[in-house]
Amino acid sequence: MTERISPPLTGGERETLRAFLDFHRATLAMKCDGVSEEDMRRRSSPPSELTLLGLVRHMAEVERTWFRRVINGEDLPLVWSDSGDYQQAFALESATVSEALAAWEREVAHSRDIEQAAQSLDVTGYFARWESDVSLRLVMLHLIHEYARHNGHADFLREAIDGTTGP
């Protein structure tokens, strides 16, 4: 079972951002705990293609893009798409749960290392889609938003699979 630690009620900005981001990462992991390979592929609301497996793959791409490609300036492709197509994360024909979770966990580890090595939240990287520099602060806030949004989707997906609800 995934351990999820609540963010601090008091604390500095960076500590709070880090804790909220880790809280949301743990929430996604909790929604996937104990779910079979078949159910990880299950769509809760056809015609939507959204699945827990697709969400895990998507969040691996999001972590990789914002921390490694943007903040760290690494020149590397997305995990599942050489063309930069984020929708490839939802193409599940050849995907396996173990592969997706391992990729996501690797990208989360890279993200944590990059964030911890940064001198401050004011460190910037270039985000080509916006044609602008962005701060580590913005990246962390954006990922909190991205996880919160998709964890809401994961709530519905998990409830449709086995009735599990809750935080």
TIVO-2410 file (N, C-alpha, C; in nm, 3 decimals):
# residues 167
REC num residu      c1      c2      c3 atome chaine
REC   1      M   0.085  -0.119   0.000     N      A
REC   1      M   0.000   0.000   0.000    CA      A
REC   1      M   0.088   0.124   0.000     C      A
REC   2      T   0.051   0.220  -0.080     N      A
REC   2      T   0.124   0.345  -0.090    CA      A
REC   2      T   0.101   0.430   0.034     C      A
REC   3      E   0.209   0.487   0.086     N      A
REC   3      E   0.198   0.578   0.200    CA      A
REC   3      E   0.182   0.720   0.146     C      A
REC   4      R   0.085   0.791   0.200     N      A
REC   4      R   0.063   0.929   0.159    CA      A
REC   4      R   0.066   1.017   0.282     C      A
REC   5      I   0.160   1.110   0.283     N      A
REC   5      I   0.179   1.199   0.397    CA      A
REC   5      I   0.115   1.333   0.364     C      A
REC   6      S   0.032   1.382   0.455     N      A
REC   6      S  -0.035   1.509   0.433    CA      A
REC   6      S   0.067   1.623   0.436     C      A
REC   7      P   0.045   1.724   0.352     N      A
REC   7      P   0.134   1.840   0.352    CA      A
REC   7      P   0.129   1.912   0.487     C      A
REC   8      P   0.236   1.985   0.519     N      A
REC   8      P   0.240   2.056   0.647    CA      A
REC   8      P   0.138   2.170   0.652     C      A
REC   9      L   0.089   2.197   0.770     N      A
REC   9      L  -0.004   2.309   0.787    CA      A
REC   9      L   0.069   2.441   0.798     C      A
REC  10      T   0.196   2.433   0.832     N      A
REC  10      T   0.282   2.552   0.832    CA      A
REC  10      T   0.413   2.509   0.768     C      A
REC  11      G   0.484   2.602   0.714     N      A
REC  11      G   0.611   2.569   0.652    CA      A
REC  11      G   0.645   2.670   0.544     C      A
REC  12      G   0.767   2.661   0.496     N      A
REC  12      G   0.811   2.750   0.392    CA      A
REC  12      G   0.748   2.716   0.257     C      A
REC  13      E   0.764   2.807   0.164     N      A
REC  13      E   0.704   2.790   0.032    CA      A
REC  13      E   0.753   2.664  -0.038     C      A
REC  14      R   0.882   2.644  -0.042     N      A
REC  14      R   0.937   2.530  -0.115    CA      A
REC  14      R   0.897   2.398  -0.050     C      A
REC  15      E   0.906   2.393   0.082     N      A
REC  15      E   0.867   2.272   0.155    CA      A
REC  15      E   0.720   2.240   0.130     C      A
REC  16      T   0.635   2.342   0.129     N      A
REC  16      T   0.492   2.322   0.107    CA      A
REC  16      T   0.464   2.277  -0.035     C      A
REC  17      L   0.527   2.339  -0.134     N      A
REC  17      L   0.509   2.296  -0.273    CA      A
REC  17      L   0.554   2.152  -0.292     C      A
REC  18      R   0.670   2.121  -0.239     N      A
REC  18      R   0.724   1.984  -0.250    CA      A
REC  18      R   0.628   1.884  -0.187     C      A
REC  19      A   0.576   1.917  -0.069     N      A
REC  19      A   0.487   1.826   0.003    CA      A
REC  19      A   0.354   1.807  -0.070     C      A
REC  20      F   0.299   1.914  -0.124     N      A
REC  20      F   0.173   1.901  -0.198    CA      A
REC  20      F   0.194   1.820  -0.325     C      A
REC  21      L   0.306   1.840  -0.393     N      A
REC  21      L   0.333   1.763  -0.514    CA      A
REC  21      L   0.349   1.615  -0.480     C      A
REC  22      D   0.423   1.585  -0.375     N      A
REC  22      D   0.439   1.444  -0.334    CA      A
REC  22      D   0.307   1.384  -0.286     C      A
REC  23      F   0.223   1.463  -0.221     N      A
REC  23      F   0.091   1.418  -0.178    CA      A
REC  23      F   0.009   1.374  -0.300     C      A
REC  24      H   0.011   1.455  -0.404     N      A
REC  24      H  -0.065   1.421  -0.524    CA      A
REC  24      H  -0.004   1.304  -0.602     C      A
REC  25      R   0.127   1.294  -0.602     N      A
REC  25      R   0.191   1.176  -0.664    CA      A
REC  25      R   0.147   1.050  -0.590     C      A
REC  26      A   0.147   1.055  -0.459     N      A
REC  26      A   0.106   0.939  -0.379    CA      A
REC  26      A  -0.042   0.907  -0.399     C      A
REC  27      T  -0.122   1.009  -0.421     N      A
REC  27      T  -0.265   0.986  -0.446    CA      A
REC  27      T  -0.284   0.905  -0.575     C      A
REC  28      L  -0.213   0.942  -0.681     N      A
REC  28      L  -0.225   0.865  -0.805    CA      A
REC  28      L  -0.180   0.720  -0.782     C      A
REC  29      A  -0.071   0.702  -0.711     N      A
REC  29      A  -0.024   0.566  -0.682    CA      A
REC  29      A  -0.128   0.489  -0.603     C      A
REC  30      M  -0.193   0.552  -0.506     N      A
REC  30      M  -0.297   0.486  -0.427    CA      A
REC  30      M  -0.414   0.442  -0.513     C      A
REC  31      K  -0.451   0.525  -0.609     N      A
REC  31      K  -0.564   0.492  -0.696    CA      A
REC  31      K  -0.533   0.370  -0.783     C      A
REC  32      C  -0.405   0.342  -0.803     N      A
REC  32      C  -0.363   0.228  -0.886    CA      A
REC  32      C  -0.331   0.104  -0.804     C      A
REC  33      D  -0.313   0.120  -0.673     N      A
REC  33      D  -0.278   0.006  -0.587    CA      A
REC  33      D  -0.383  -0.105  -0.596     C      A
REC  34      G  -0.337  -0.227  -0.622     N      A
REC  34      G  -0.424  -0.342  -0.621    CA      A
REC  34      G  -0.515  -0.358  -0.742     C      A
REC  35      V  -0.495  -0.276  -0.844     N      A
REC  35      V  -0.580  -0.282  -0.963    CA      A
REC  35      V  -0.515  -0.377  -1.065     C      A
REC  36      S  -0.592  -0.465  -1.121     N      A
REC  36      S  -0.539  -0.563  -1.216    CA      A
REC  36      S  -0.499  -0.496  -1.348     C      A
REC  37      E  -0.417  -0.566  -1.423     N      A
REC  37      E  -0.375  -0.519  -1.556    CA      A
REC  37      E  -0.498  -0.485  -1.641     C      A
REC  38      E  -0.594  -0.574  -1.642     N      A
REC  38      E  -0.716  -0.553  -1.722    CA      A
REC  38      E  -0.791  -0.428  -1.676     C      A
REC  39      D  -0.807  -0.413  -1.545     N      A
REC  39      D  -0.882  -0.298  -1.495    CA      A
REC  39      D  -0.806  -0.166  -1.510     C      A
REC  40      M  -0.673  -0.171  -1.511     N      A
REC  40      M  -0.596  -0.048  -1.536    CA      A
REC  40      M  -0.625   0.005  -1.677     C      A
REC  41      R  -0.671  -0.082  -1.767     N      A
REC  41      R  -0.704  -0.043  -1.904    CA      A
REC  41      R  -0.851  -0.007  -1.922     C      A
REC  42      R  -0.929  -0.022  -1.820     N      A
REC  42      R  -1.073  -0.004  -1.828    CA      A
REC  42      R  -1.112   0.143  -1.836     C      A
REC  43      R  -1.198   0.175  -1.932     N      A
REC  43      R  -1.250   0.311  -1.947    CA      A
REC  43      R  -1.375   0.325  -1.861     C      A
REC  44      S  -1.384   0.434  -1.787     N      A
REC  44      S  -1.499   0.450  -1.699    CA      A
REC  44      S  -1.615   0.519  -1.768     C      A
REC  45      S  -1.586   0.595  -1.871     N      A
REC  45      S  -1.690   0.678  -1.930    CA      A
REC  45      S  -1.676   0.684  -2.081     C      A
REC  46      P  -1.702   0.573  -2.151     N      A
REC  46      P  -1.695   0.576  -2.297    CA      A
REC  46      P  -1.788   0.685  -2.350     C      A
REC  47      P  -1.753   0.757  -2.454     N      A
REC  47      P  -1.646   0.724  -2.548    CA      A
REC  47      P  -1.507   0.773  -2.506     C      A
REC  48      S  -1.493   0.831  -2.388     N      A
REC  48      S  -1.361   0.874  -2.343    CA      A
REC  48      S  -1.264   0.757  -2.345     C      A
REC  49      E  -1.141   0.783  -2.385     N      A
REC  49      E  -1.036   0.682  -2.387    CA      A
REC  49      E  -0.959   0.675  -2.255     C      A
REC  50      L  -0.996   0.758  -2.159     N      A
REC  50      L  -0.922   0.770  -2.035    CA      A
REC  50      L  -0.924   0.642  -1.952     C      A
REC  51      T  -0.805   0.601  -1.906     N      A
REC  51      T  -0.788   0.484  -1.820    CA      A
REC  51      T  -0.685   0.518  -1.713     C      A
REC  52      L  -0.681   0.438  -1.607     N      A
REC  52      L  -0.576   0.457  -1.507    CA      A
REC  52      L  -0.438   0.437  -1.569     C      A
REC  53      L  -0.424   0.338  -1.654     N      A
REC  53      L  -0.296   0.314  -1.721    CA      A
REC  53      L  -0.256   0.435  -1.805     C      A
REC  54      G  -0.350   0.490  -1.879     N      A
REC  54      G  -0.322   0.609  -1.960    CA      A
REC  54      G  -0.283   0.728  -1.874     C      A
REC  55      L  -0.347   0.743  -1.758     N      A
REC  55      L  -0.312   0.854  -1.668    CA      A
REC  55      L  -0.170   0.840  -1.615     C      A
REC  56      V  -0.132   0.719  -1.578     N      A
REC  56      V   0.004   0.696  -1.528    CA      A
REC  56      V   0.105   0.730  -1.638     C      A
REC  57      R   0.079   0.683  -1.758     N      A
REC  57      R   0.169   0.712  -1.871    CA      A
REC  57      R   0.174   0.862  -1.899     C      A
REC  58      H   0.059   0.927  -1.896     N      A
REC  58      H   0.054   1.071  -1.921    CA      A
REC  58      H   0.135   1.147  -1.816     C      A
REC  59      M   0.121   1.108  -1.690     N      A
REC  59      M   0.193   1.180  -1.585    CA      A
REC  59      M   0.343   1.154  -1.591     C      A
REC  60      A   0.385   1.040  -1.643     N      A
REC  60      A   0.528   1.019  -1.668    CA      A
REC  60      A   0.578   1.119  -1.770     C      A
REC  61      E   0.499   1.141  -1.876     N      A
REC  61      E   0.536   1.240  -1.978    CA      A
REC  61      E   0.540   1.381  -1.921     C      A
REC  62      V   0.442   1.413  -1.837     N      A
REC  62      V   0.435   1.546  -1.777    CA      A
REC  62      V   0.556   1.571  -1.687     C      A
REC  63      E   0.589   1.476  -1.602     N      A
REC  63      E   0.707   1.489  -1.515    CA      A
REC  63      E   0.833   1.509  -1.600     C      A
REC  64      R   0.849   1.425  -1.701     N      A
REC  64      R   0.968   1.430  -1.787    CA      A
REC  64      R   0.979   1.565  -1.857     C      A
REC  65      T   0.866   1.610  -1.911     N      A
REC  65      T   0.868   1.737  -1.986    CA      A
REC  65      T   0.905   1.853  -1.896     C      A
REC  66      W   0.833   1.872  -1.788     N      A
REC  66      W   0.850   1.992  -1.708    CA      A
REC  66      W   0.981   1.995  -1.630     C      A
REC  67      F   1.023   1.883  -1.575     N      A
REC  67      F   1.145   1.886  -1.496    CA      A
REC  67      F   1.270   1.860  -1.580     C      A
REC  68      R   1.270   1.755  -1.659     N      A
REC  68      R   1.392   1.721  -1.732    CA      A
REC  68      R   1.412   1.808  -1.855     C      A
REC  69      R   1.308   1.822  -1.936     N      A
REC  69      R   1.322   1.896  -2.061    CA      A
REC  69      R   1.321   2.047  -2.039     C      A
REC  70      V   1.232   2.096  -1.953     N      A
REC  70      V   1.220   2.240  -1.935    CA      A
REC  70      V   1.321   2.291  -1.831     C      A
REC  71      I   1.310   2.249  -1.707     N      A
REC  71      I   1.397   2.304  -1.601    CA      A
REC  71      I   1.541   2.259  -1.619     C      A
REC  72      N   1.564   2.133  -1.650     N      A
REC  72      N   1.702   2.082  -1.662    CA      A
REC  72      N   1.761   2.101  -1.801     C      A
REC  73      G   1.679   2.138  -1.899     N      A
REC  73      G   1.727   2.162  -2.034    CA      A
REC  73      G   1.776   2.038  -2.107     C      A
REC  74      E   1.727   1.921  -2.068     N      A
REC  74      E   1.771   1.798  -2.133    CA      A
REC  74      E   1.704   1.784  -2.270     C      A
REC  75      D   1.783   1.747  -2.369     N      A
REC  75      D   1.732   1.726  -2.504    CA      A
REC  75      D   1.698   1.579  -2.520     C      A
REC  76      L   1.576   1.544  -2.484     N      A
REC  76      L   1.534   1.405  -2.494    CA      A
REC  76      L   1.388   1.400  -2.536     C      A
REC  77      P   1.348   1.292  -2.602     N      A
REC  77      P   1.209   1.280  -2.647    CA      A
REC  77      P   1.117   1.246  -2.530     C      A
REC  78      L   0.988   1.249  -2.559     N      A
REC  78      L   0.894   1.197  -2.461    CA      A
REC  78      L   0.917   1.047  -2.444     C      A
REC  79      V   0.862   0.990  -2.342     N      A
REC  79      V   0.882   0.848  -2.314    CA      A
REC  79      V   0.823   0.762  -2.425     C      A
REC  80      W   0.701   0.796  -2.470     N      A
REC  80      W   0.631   0.712  -2.566    CA      A
REC  80      W   0.612   0.774  -2.703     C      A
REC  81      S   0.666   0.892  -2.726     N      A
REC  81      S   0.643   0.956  -2.855    CA      A
REC  81      S   0.765   1.036  -2.899     C      A
REC  82      D   0.819   0.998  -3.014     N      A
REC  82      D   0.929   1.075  -3.071    CA      A
REC  82      D   0.880   1.207  -3.130     C      A
REC  83      S   0.752   1.214  -3.163     N      A
REC  83      S   0.697   1.334  -3.226    CA      A
REC  83      S   0.645   1.436  -3.125     C      A
REC  84      G   0.651   1.405  -2.997     N      A
REC  84      G   0.603   1.499  -2.896    CA      A
REC  84      G   0.452   1.496  -2.879     C      A
REC  85      D   0.388   1.388  -2.919     N      A
REC  85      D   0.243   1.374  -2.910    CA      A
REC  85      D   0.205   1.315  -2.775     C      A
REC  86      Y   0.154   1.399  -2.686     N      A
REC  86      Y   0.116   1.354  -2.552    CA      A
REC  86      Y   0.005   1.250  -2.556     C      A
REC  87      Q  -0.074   1.249  -2.661     N      A
REC  87      Q  -0.183   1.152  -2.671    CA      A
REC  87      Q  -0.131   1.009  -2.684     C      A
REC  88      Q  -0.006   0.994  -2.725     N      A
REC  88      Q   0.053   0.861  -2.733    CA      A
REC  88      Q   0.051   0.791  -2.598     C      A
REC  89      A   0.052   0.869  -2.492     N      A
REC  89      A   0.048   0.810  -2.358    CA      A
REC  89      A  -0.080   0.732  -2.336     C      A
REC  90      F  -0.185   0.769  -2.409     N      A
REC  90      F  -0.314   0.703  -2.392    CA      A
REC  90      F  -0.331   0.585  -2.487     C      A
REC  91      A  -0.238   0.566  -2.582     N      A
REC  91      A  -0.243   0.452  -2.674    CA      A
REC  91      A  -0.189   0.330  -2.602     C      A
REC  92      L  -0.276   0.238  -2.571     N      A
REC  92      L  -0.240   0.130  -2.479    CA      A
REC  92      L  -0.220  -0.007  -2.543     C      A
REC  93      E  -0.216  -0.014  -2.674     N      A
REC  93      E  -0.208  -0.143  -2.740    CA      A
REC  93      E  -0.092  -0.228  -2.688     C      A
REC  94      S   0.024  -0.171  -2.675     N      A
REC  94      S   0.141  -0.248  -2.632    CA      A
REC  94      S   0.187  -0.212  -2.491     C      A
REC  95      A   0.109  -0.132  -2.421     N      A
REC  95      A   0.150  -0.086  -2.288    CA      A
REC  95      A   0.125  -0.193  -2.182     C      A
REC  96      T   0.214  -0.196  -2.084     N      A
REC  96      T   0.192  -0.281  -1.968    CA      A
REC  96      T   0.193  -0.194  -1.843     C      A
REC  97      V   0.123  -0.238  -1.743     N      A
REC  97      V   0.116  -0.162  -1.618    CA      A
REC  97      V   0.254  -0.152  -1.555     C      A
REC  98      S   0.328  -0.263  -1.550     N      A
REC  98      S   0.460  -0.259  -1.486    CA      A
REC  98      S   0.553  -0.162  -1.559     C      A
REC  99      E   0.548  -0.160  -1.692     N      A
REC  99      E   0.630  -0.067  -1.770    CA      A
REC  99      E   0.590   0.078  -1.739     C      A
REC 100      A   0.460   0.105  -1.737     N      A
REC 100      A   0.412   0.241  -1.713    CA      A
REC 100      A   0.448   0.289  -1.573     C      A
REC 101      L   0.424   0.205  -1.473     N      A
REC 101      L   0.456   0.245  -1.335    CA      A
REC 101      L   0.606   0.265  -1.317     C      A
REC 102      A   0.686   0.180  -1.376     N      A
REC 102      A   0.832   0.194  -1.365    CA      A
REC 102      A   0.878   0.324  -1.432     C      A
REC 103      A   0.825   0.355  -1.549     N      A
REC 103      A   0.862   0.479  -1.618    CA      A
REC 103      A   0.819   0.600  -1.536     C      A
REC 104      W   0.698   0.597  -1.483     N      A
REC 104      W   0.649   0.708  -1.401    CA      A
REC 104      W   0.736   0.725  -1.277     C      A
REC 105      E   0.767   0.616  -1.209     N      A
REC 105      E   0.850   0.624  -1.089    CA      A
REC 105      E   0.990   0.678  -1.120     C      A
REC 106      R   1.047   0.637  -1.235     N      A
REC 106      R   1.178   0.691  -1.276    CA      A
REC 106      R   1.171   0.841  -1.299     C      A
REC 107      E   1.065   0.884  -1.368     N      A
REC 107      E   1.052   1.027  -1.397    CA      A
REC 107      E   1.028   1.108  -1.270     C      A
REC 108      V   0.950   1.054  -1.177     N      A
REC 108      V   0.930   1.121  -1.048    CA      A
REC 108      V   1.063   1.133  -0.975     C      A
REC 109      A   1.144   1.029  -0.976     N      A
REC 109      A   1.275   1.033  -0.909    CA      A
REC 109      A   1.364   1.139  -0.973     C      A
REC 110      H   1.366   1.145  -1.106     N      A
REC 110      H   1.443   1.250  -1.175    CA      A
REC 110      H   1.392   1.388  -1.134     C      A
REC 111      S   1.261   1.403  -1.132     N      A
REC 111      S   1.202   1.533  -1.097    CA      A
REC 111      S   1.242   1.576  -0.957     C      A
REC 112      R   1.236   1.483  -0.864     N      A
REC 112      R   1.275   1.515  -0.726    CA      A
REC 112      R   1.422   1.557  -0.719     C      A
REC 113      D   1.508   1.485  -0.790     N      A
REC 113      D   1.651   1.519  -0.791    CA      A
REC 113      D   1.674   1.659  -0.849     C      A
REC 114      I   1.607   1.690  -0.957     N      A
REC 114      I   1.622   1.821  -1.022    CA      A
REC 114      I   1.572   1.931  -0.930     C      A
REC 115      E   1.457   1.911  -0.869     N      A
REC 115      E   1.402   2.012  -0.779    CA      A
REC 115      E   1.494   2.034  -0.659     C      A
REC 116      Q   1.544   1.926  -0.601     N      A
REC 116      Q   1.628   1.940  -0.483    CA      A
REC 116      Q   1.763   2.003  -0.515     C      A
REC 117      A   1.813   1.984  -0.637     N      A
REC 117      A   1.941   2.041  -0.676    CA      A
REC 117      A   1.931   2.189  -0.712     C      A
REC 118      A   1.812   2.235  -0.742     N      A
REC 118      A   1.793   2.375  -0.783    CA      A
REC 118      A   1.822   2.467  -0.665     C      A
REC 119      Q   1.890   2.576  -0.694     N      A
REC 119      Q   1.927   2.672  -0.589    CA      A
REC 119      Q   1.806   2.740  -0.526     C      A
REC 120      S   1.703   2.763  -0.608     N      A
REC 120      S   1.584   2.831  -0.557    CA      A
REC 120      S   1.466   2.802  -0.648     C      A
REC 121      L   1.350   2.847  -0.606     N      A
REC 121      L   1.230   2.833  -0.688    CA      A
REC 121      L   1.233   2.929  -0.807     C      A
REC 122      D   1.327   3.022  -0.807     N      A
REC 122      D   1.339   3.118  -0.917    CA      A
REC 122      D   1.423   3.067  -1.032     C      A
REC 123      V   1.480   2.947  -1.020     N      A
REC 123      V   1.552   2.885  -1.131    CA      A
REC 123      V   1.455   2.876  -1.248     C      A
REC 124      T   1.504   2.905  -1.369     N      A
REC 124      T   1.415   2.901  -1.485    CA      A
REC 124      T   1.464   2.803  -1.591     C      A
REC 125      G   1.369   2.764  -1.672     N      A
REC 125      G   1.395   2.683  -1.790    CA      A
REC 125      G   1.307   2.736  -1.901     C      A
REC 126      Y   1.337   2.694  -2.022     N      A
REC 126      Y   1.263   2.745  -2.138    CA      A
REC 126      Y   1.155   2.644  -2.179     C      A
REC 127      F   1.031   2.692  -2.188     N      A
REC 127      F   0.920   2.609  -2.234    CA      A
REC 127      F   0.883   2.653  -2.375     C      A
REC 128      A   0.921   2.569  -2.472     N      A
REC 128      A   0.907   2.606  -2.613    CA      A
REC 128      A   0.762   2.632  -2.653     C      A
REC 129      R   0.669   2.555  -2.603     N      A
REC 129      R   0.529   2.572  -2.642    CA      A
REC 129      R   0.480   2.712  -2.609     C      A
REC 130      W   0.525   2.768  -2.498     N      A
REC 130      W   0.486   2.903  -2.459    CA      A
REC 130      W   0.586   3.008  -2.508     C      A
REC 131      E   0.698   2.960  -2.565     N      A
REC 131      E   0.806   3.048  -2.610    CA      A
REC 131      E   0.847   3.144  -2.499     C      A
REC 132      S   0.870   3.087  -2.381     N      A
REC 132      S   0.900   3.169  -2.264    CA      A
REC 132      S   0.978   3.090  -2.160     C      A
REC 133      D   1.055   3.163  -2.081     N      A
REC 133      D   1.114   3.104  -1.963    CA      A
REC 133      D   1.006   3.086  -1.858     C      A
REC 134      V   1.021   2.981  -1.778     N      A
REC 134      V   0.929   2.955  -1.667    CA      A
REC 134      V   1.013   2.919  -1.545     C      A
REC 135      S   0.962   2.954  -1.428     N      A
REC 135      S   1.035   2.927  -1.304    CA      A
REC 135      S   1.002   2.787  -1.252     C      A
REC 136      L   1.092   2.737  -1.169     N      A
REC 136      L   1.067   2.612  -1.099    CA      A
REC 136      L   0.940   2.623  -1.017     C      A
REC 137      R   0.915   2.739  -0.959     N      A
REC 137      R   0.793   2.763  -0.881    CA      A
REC 137      R   0.669   2.736  -0.968     C      A
REC 138      L   0.668   2.794  -1.089     N      A
REC 138      L   0.555   2.772  -1.179    CA      A
REC 138      L   0.542   2.624  -1.214     C      A
REC 139      V   0.654   2.559  -1.241     N      A
REC 139      V   0.651   2.417  -1.277    CA      A
REC 139      V   0.590   2.335  -1.164     C      A
REC 140      M   0.632   2.360  -1.043     N      A
REC 140      M   0.579   2.283  -0.930    CA      A
REC 140      M   0.430   2.310  -0.912     C      A
REC 141      L   0.390   2.435  -0.923     N      A
REC 141      L   0.247   2.467  -0.913    CA      A
REC 141      L   0.169   2.404  -1.026     C      A
REC 142      H   0.224   2.406  -1.147     N      A
REC 142      H   0.157   2.346  -1.261    CA      A
REC 142      H   0.140   2.196  -1.240     C      A
REC 143      L   0.242   2.129  -1.189     N      A
REC 143      L   0.229   1.985  -1.167    CA      A
REC 143      L   0.129   1.953  -1.057     C      A
REC 144      I   0.124   2.035  -0.953     N      A
REC 144      I   0.022   2.015  -0.850    CA      A
REC 144      I  -0.117   2.025  -0.914     C      A
REC 145      H  -0.136   2.124  -0.998     N      A
REC 145      H  -0.263   2.141  -1.070    CA      A
REC 145      H  -0.291   2.022  -1.160     C      A
REC 146      E  -0.192   1.978  -1.235     N      A
REC 146      E  -0.208   1.866  -1.329    CA      A
REC 146      E  -0.244   1.738  -1.254     C      A
REC 147      Y  -0.174   1.710  -1.145     N      A
REC 147      Y  -0.206   1.591  -1.066    CA      A
REC 147      Y  -0.345   1.602  -1.003     C      A
REC 148      A  -0.378   1.717  -0.948     N      A
REC 148      A  -0.508   1.732  -0.882    CA      A
REC 148      A  -0.620   1.707  -0.983     C      A
REC 149      R  -0.606   1.762  -1.101     N      A
REC 149      R  -0.706   1.742  -1.207    CA      A
REC 149      R  -0.718   1.594  -1.242     C      A
REC 150      H  -0.605   1.531  -1.268     N      A
REC 150      H  -0.609   1.392  -1.310    CA      A
REC 150      H  -0.640   1.296  -1.196     C      A
REC 151      N  -0.609   1.334  -1.073     N      A
REC 151      N  -0.649   1.250  -0.960    CA      A
REC 151      N  -0.801   1.248  -0.945     C      A
REC 152      G  -0.866   1.356  -0.983     N      A
REC 152      G  -1.013   1.356  -0.987    CA      A
REC 152      G  -1.063   1.254  -1.088     C      A
REC 153      H  -0.997   1.250  -1.205     N      A
REC 153      H  -1.032   1.148  -1.304    CA      A
REC 153      H  -1.006   1.008  -1.248     C      A
REC 154      A  -0.893   0.993  -1.180     N      A
REC 154      A  -0.857   0.863  -1.124    CA      A
REC 154      A  -0.959   0.818  -1.020     C      A
REC 155      D  -1.016   0.913  -0.945     N      A
REC 155      D  -1.122   0.879  -0.849    CA      A
REC 155      D  -1.238   0.811  -0.919     C      A
REC 156      F  -1.283   0.870  -1.030     N      A
REC 156      F  -1.396   0.814  -1.104    CA      A
REC 156      F  -1.361   0.680  -1.167     C      A
REC 157      L  -1.240   0.671  -1.222     N      A
REC 157      L  -1.197   0.546  -1.283    CA      A
REC 157      L  -1.193   0.433  -1.181     C      A
REC 158      R  -1.134   0.459  -1.066     N      A
REC 158      R  -1.122   0.356  -0.962    CA      A
REC 158      R  -1.260   0.317  -0.908     C      A
REC 159      E  -1.346   0.414  -0.888     N      A
REC 159      E  -1.479   0.382  -0.838    CA      A
REC 159      E  -1.554   0.293  -0.937     C      A
REC 160      A  -1.538   0.319  -1.067     N      A
REC 160      A  -1.603   0.236  -1.169    CA      A
REC 160      A  -1.547   0.095  -1.173     C      A
REC 161      I  -1.421   0.080  -1.135     N      A
REC 161      I  -1.357  -0.052  -1.137    CA      A
REC 161      I  -1.406  -0.139  -1.023     C      A
REC 162      D  -1.398  -0.088  -0.900     N      A
REC 162      D  -1.430  -0.175  -0.785    CA      A
REC 162      D  -1.504  -0.106  -0.672     C      A
REC 163      G  -1.553   0.015  -0.697     N      A
REC 163      G  -1.629   0.085  -0.595    CA      A
REC 163      G  -1.545   0.157  -0.492     C      A
REC 164      T  -1.413   0.149  -0.502     N      A
REC 164      T  -1.325   0.216  -0.407    CA      A
REC 164      T  -1.338   0.367  -0.423     C      A
REC 165      T  -1.366   0.433  -0.311     N      A
REC 165      T  -1.373   0.579  -0.310    CA      A
REC 165      T  -1.288   0.629  -0.194     C      A
REC 166      G  -1.270   0.757  -0.190     N      A
REC 166      G  -1.198   0.814  -0.078    CA      A
REC 166      G  -1.076   0.889  -0.121     C      A
REC 167      P  -1.006   0.938  -0.023     N      A
REC 167      P  -0.893   1.028  -0.049    CA      A
REC 167      P  -0.783   0.965  -0.132     C      A
***
